[in-house]
Amino acid sequence: MTSTPFTAEARVVRAASLPDADLEAAPLDPSQVVAGDPEVRVLALHDADDLGVGVWQHSAGSSTDVEADEVFVVLSGRATIEVDGGPVLEVGPGDIGLLPAGASTRWTIHEDLRKVYIVRP
């Protein structure tokens, strides 16, 4: 298997302070929205068949998802993540979360949440 390099040059992304406009709108499917009118934005830093890395933001509200294998670090905001048949996770700045592939989740965002994610599709 051939790996895609993360980047062609060394760099720093100041993800916590990026303006919202620097993240691309990634509208939720209406069937995923549980409450509110949440907006999702993403900045993909690495997108390959075997690995994705980026910044993800979800405004206040609630939505559902089916997860890929993921590790994430919360940069700002607070959320409750309910894992179907599993735990309820409370996350905030500095927390590291792990989600298994196939987990059905409900994300309730109390304060706009921004995280750095690493996913294995």
Buried (B, 14 or more C-beta within 10 A) or exposed (E): EEEEEEEEEEEEBEBEEBEEEEBEEBEBEEEBBBEEEBBBBBBBBEEEEEBBBBBBBBBBBBBBBEBBBBEBBBBBBBBBBBBEEEEEBEBEBEBEBEBEEEBEBBBBBBEBBBBBBBBEE
